[in-house]
Amino acid sequence: MDLQIIDFVGRARAVFEKNHELFYSPFGTFPRNSCGPASEILGQCLQERFNVAPVRVLGDMPDRPNHHHAWLDFDDAIVDVTHDQFTDTGLDRGRWVFCPMSASSWHASFRNVERHPLSAKENLKAQKLEKLYLLALRC
């Protein structure tokens, strides 16, 4: 994976951490309960800045009934900027990109995994996430 993308993902994560209190929940508890919106915003940013086509992935957590988690997949990599909300992943807590996908047995353990294209960018406005998207896009 391109080192510029890995660097950008880290900067975007820092934007989410620094600015989450300015926006409505779920970002009020970032990274907790923020995996879907964070993945959507980051995916839109990656698409626009690097002309890549990330897919949002949603899966059922293996040992937590009725709990889900979302992340991005593209170019045989997993991009997950909220995995550190969980303590038992076995993943490096300061790392957000896992390449190849098989490098994360935690992500591979999810059940009922669904892959979805990113929502339309207009949906970020409807979800009141457009300001956060613009901050991340410019980082």
Contacts in CASP RR format, 6 or more apart in sequence:
PFRMAT RR
TARGET T0000
AUTHOR 0000-0000-0000
METHOD contacts of the structure
MODEL  1
MDLQIIDFVGRARAVFEKNHELFYSPFGTFPRNSCGPASEILGQCLQERF
NVAPVRVLGDMPDRPNHHHAWLDFDDAIVDVTHDQFTDTGLDRGRWVFCP
MSASSWHASFRNVERHPLSAKENLKAQKLEKLYLLALRC
1 75 0 8 1.000
1 77 0 8 1.000
1 97 0 8 1.000
1 99 0 8 1.000
2 50 0 8 1.000
4 50 0 8 1.000
5 46 0 8 1.000
5 50 0 8 1.000
5 52 0 8 1.000
5 97 0 8 1.000
6 96 0 8 1.000
6 97 0 8 1.000
8 45 0 8 1.000
8 46 0 8 1.000
8 49 0 8 1.000
8 50 0 8 1.000
8 139 0 8 1.000
9 42 0 8 1.000
9 46 0 8 1.000
9 79 0 8 1.000
9 81 0 8 1.000
9 96 0 8 1.000
9 97 0 8 1.000
10 81 0 8 1.000
10 96 0 8 1.000
11 139 0 8 1.000
12 41 0 8 1.000
12 42 0 8 1.000
12 45 0 8 1.000
12 81 0 8 1.000
12 136 0 8 1.000
12 139 0 8 1.000
13 81 0 8 1.000
13 96 0 8 1.000
14 139 0 8 1.000
15 132 0 8 1.000
15 135 0 8 1.000
15 136 0 8 1.000
15 139 0 8 1.000
16 27 0 8 1.000
16 30 0 8 1.000
16 31 0 8 1.000
16 34 0 8 1.000
16 38 0 8 1.000
16 41 0 8 1.000
16 81 0 8 1.000
16 132 0 8 1.000
16 136 0 8 1.000
17 30 0 8 1.000
17 31 0 8 1.000
19 132 0 8 1.000
19 135 0 8 1.000
20 27 0 8 1.000
20 28 0 8 1.000
20 29 0 8 1.000
20 30 0 8 1.000
20 34 0 8 1.000
20 132 0 8 1.000
21 27 0 8 1.000
21 28 0 8 1.000
22 131 0 8 1.000
22 132 0 8 1.000
23 128 0 8 1.000
23 129 0 8 1.000
23 131 0 8 1.000
23 132 0 8 1.000
24 128 0 8 1.000
25 33 0 8 1.000
26 32 0 8 1.000
26 33 0 8 1.000
26 34 0 8 1.000
26 36 0 8 1.000
26 37 0 8 1.000
27 34 0 8 1.000
27 37 0 8 1.000
27 38 0 8 1.000
27 129 0 8 1.000
27 132 0 8 1.000
28 34 0 8 1.000
30 38 0 8 1.000
30 82 0 8 1.000
31 38 0 8 1.000
31 81 0 8 1.000
31 82 0 8 1.000
31 83 0 8 1.000
31 84 0 8 1.000
31 85 0 8 1.000
32 82 0 8 1.000
32 85 0 8 1.000
33 85 0 8 1.000
34 82 0 8 1.000
34 85 0 8 1.000
35 68 0 8 1.000
35 69 0 8 1.000
35 70 0 8 1.000
35 71 0 8 1.000
35 80 0 8 1.000
35 82 0 8 1.000
35 85 0 8 1.000
36 56 0 8 1.000
36 58 0 8 1.000
36 70 0 8 1.000
36 82 0 8 1.000
37 127 0 8 1.000
37 129 0 8 1.000
38 81 0 8 1.000
38 82 0 8 1.000
39 56 0 8 1.000
39 57 0 8 1.000
39 70 0 8 1.000
39 71 0 8 1.000
39 72 0 8 1.000
39 79 0 8 1.000
39 80 0 8 1.000
39 81 0 8 1.000
39 82 0 8 1.000
40 56 0 8 1.000
40 118 0 8 1.000
40 119 0 8 1.000
40 123 0 8 1.000
40 124 0 8 1.000
40 129 0 8 1.000
41 124 0 8 1.000
41 129 0 8 1.000
41 132 0 8 1.000
41 133 0 8 1.000
41 136 0 8 1.000
42 54 0 8 1.000
42 72 0 8 1.000
42 79 0 8 1.000
42 81 0 8 1.000
42 136 0 8 1.000
43 54 0 8 1.000
43 56 0 8 1.000
43 72 0 8 1.000
43 79 0 8 1.000
43 118 0 8 1.000
44 118 0 8 1.000
44 121 0 8 1.000
44 124 0 8 1.000
44 133 0 8 1.000
44 137 0 8 1.000
45 133 0 8 1.000
45 136 0 8 1.000
45 137 0 8 1.000
46 52 0 8 1.000
46 54 0 8 1.000
46 72 0 8 1.000
46 74 0 8 1.000
46 79 0 8 1.000
47 53 0 8 1.000
47 54 0 8 1.000
47 118 0 8 1.000
48 137 0 8 1.000
49 137 0 8 1.000
52 74 0 8 1.000
52 75 0 8 1.000
53 74 0 8 1.000
54 72 0 8 1.000
54 73 0 8 1.000
54 74 0 8 1.000
54 79 0 8 1.000
54 118 0 8 1.000
55 72 0 8 1.000
55 73 0 8 1.000
55 74 0 8 1.000
55 115 0 8 1.000
55 116 0 8 1.000
55 117 0 8 1.000
55 118 0 8 1.000
56 70 0 8 1.000
56 71 0 8 1.000
56 72 0 8 1.000
56 115 0 8 1.000
56 116 0 8 1.000
56 117 0 8 1.000
56 118 0 8 1.000
57 70 0 8 1.000
57 71 0 8 1.000
57 72 0 8 1.000
57 73 0 8 1.000
57 113 0 8 1.000
57 114 0 8 1.000
57 115 0 8 1.000
57 116 0 8 1.000
58 68 0 8 1.000
58 69 0 8 1.000
58 70 0 8 1.000
58 113 0 8 1.000
58 114 0 8 1.000
58 116 0 8 1.000
59 68 0 8 1.000
59 69 0 8 1.000
59 70 0 8 1.000
59 110 0 8 1.000
59 111 0 8 1.000
59 112 0 8 1.000
59 113 0 8 1.000
59 114 0 8 1.000
60 67 0 8 1.000
60 68 0 8 1.000
60 110 0 8 1.000
60 111 0 8 1.000
60 112 0 8 1.000
60 113 0 8 1.000
61 67 0 8 1.000
61 68 0 8 1.000
61 69 0 8 1.000
61 110 0 8 1.000
62 109 0 8 1.000
62 110 0 8 1.000
62 111 0 8 1.000
69 82 0 8 1.000
69 83 0 8 1.000
69 86 0 8 1.000
69 110 0 8 1.000
70 82 0 8 1.000
71 78 0 8 1.000
71 79 0 8 1.000
71 80 0 8 1.000
71 82 0 8 1.000
71 83 0 8 1.000
71 107 0 8 1.000
72 78 0 8 1.000
72 79 0 8 1.000
72 80 0 8 1.000
73 79 0 8 1.000
73 101 0 8 1.000
73 115 0 8 1.000
75 99 0 8 1.000
76 99 0 8 1.000
76 100 0 8 1.000
76 101 0 8 1.000
77 97 0 8 1.000
77 98 0 8 1.000
77 99 0 8 1.000
77 100 0 8 1.000
77 101 0 8 1.000
78 97 0 8 1.000
78 98 0 8 1.000
78 99 0 8 1.000
78 101 0 8 1.000
78 103 0 8 1.000
78 104 0 8 1.000
78 107 0 8 1.000
79 96 0 8 1.000
79 97 0 8 1.000
79 98 0 8 1.000
80 91 0 8 1.000
80 96 0 8 1.000
80 98 0 8 1.000
80 104 0 8 1.000
80 107 0 8 1.000
81 96 0 8 1.000
83 89 0 8 1.000
83 91 0 8 1.000
83 96 0 8 1.000
83 106 0 8 1.000
84 91 0 8 1.000
84 93 0 8 1.000
84 94 0 8 1.000
89 106 0 8 1.000
90 106 0 8 1.000
91 98 0 8 1.000
91 104 0 8 1.000
91 106 0 8 1.000
98 104 0 8 1.000
98 107 0 8 1.000
101 107 0 8 1.000
101 108 0 8 1.000
102 108 0 8 1.000
121 133 0 8 1.000
124 130 0 8 1.000
124 133 0 8 1.000
END
